[in-house]
Amino acid sequence: MKIMRQLFLLALIAAMLSSNCLVFAESASPLETLTIKDAAKKAIENDTNIKNAEESLELYDDKMKKATDTYLSATTTDAILNASINMMNLDLSRALSIKNIDSQKENVEYNIQKYFNTIINAEKSAELYEESLAIQKKKLDISKVKLELGKISQNDYDKEAAAYEQSLMSKEAYLSTINKAYRDLNSYMGKPLDTTYELVLELEYEVVPEVNLTAYTDTFVNKSLSVQQAKDSMTVAEYQLDNYTEPYNTVTGLVSESYGEYEQLLSSFNQASRSYSDTVEKVKKSVIDSYNSLRESEVTIKSKEMELEEAYKQLEILKTKLELGKITQIEYDEQAYDIKNKEENLRKEKNNYALSAIAFLSPNLLVS
């Protein structure tokens, strides 16, 4: 009877080792398919800043007409100067607003891509974790059989069981990450926070060509909205300074006390100039840092590809050993799972690179 019991237990172990199927929960119902384009459209319609900017732009003609009337009716030097400065500000603001609205829409689409990437990464990590749990459970079941056969101690089994229970609890962290990512996306689009989707994200890994950084940063600076805004502020400050006239007493014809007005204008111009220079340097640094980061990522990706290639070779060797009975099924499963992990890490690295490349190639995205 004892021999029969041991044979049964050994047969049970063999069945566990030969089982190579991992069970996943099926979706309760088909999910709505959501593309980047559709999500971006929803997010743009929900973006308060874009709405406000577009409404302000619609009021430009009325504001300019009023400013022009004020300029034409001005009779004093100060009034004429103030009116002309106001008109200049409006004109610069309008040109910048048009570009800024386009930039904001481009940023929204880029943010949507990042949200999609975060969710997909979290979901794939959760799937892999499920596979890890399945392997861990099979090993625990085998240890239980070994315990009954007296091959391991109760203490060793209890430690393994406690580790598995801890792993089960850690699964909640993956679910929490996914739920938070969906809440962030839905909030951005103005949709119910608990809505989930079948996300469609197509990012292509293409190595960014070598560039002349000096020439590229100069081109980038010329197209940067943040630089343009700083430059416009400096232009207005310079205009005010250049058109400053010292106050004089119309009765005596003598220069009156200015109470430091010129010094204040000079200080404003100096501050605007420094702000412009700082913005230019900030943009240049961002371009260079981004470029170097891309090059570093390329090295990382190449390294991961080589590691994966070697892992494939090792799996083939293990497959042969498994067929010859030299290793157990669980040992083979662990190596196969390790390859899936490596594949997923490589996919993430390539997608992150693709997103960074998009930002590197766009002046509207790299620097806010």
Protein Blocks (a to p, Z undefined) as FASTA:
>chain_A
ZZmmmmmmmmmmmmmmmpccdcddddfbdcddddfklmmmmmmmmmmklmmmmmmmmmmm
mmmmmmmmmmmmpcbfklmmmmmmmmmmmmmmmmmmmmmmmmmmmmmmmmmmmmmmmmmm
mmmmmmmmmmmmmmmmmmmmmmmmmmmnopacfklmmmmmmmmmmmmmmmmmmmmmmmmm
mmmmmmmnopafkbccdddddddddddddddfklmmmmmmmmpmklmmmmmmmmmmmmmm
mmpccdddfklopacdekhmmmmmmmmmmmmmmmmmmmmmmmmmmmmmmmmmmmmmmmmm
mmmmmmmmmmmmmmmmmmmmmmnopacfklmmmmmmmmmmmmmmmmmmmmmmmmmmmmmm
pmklmpZZ
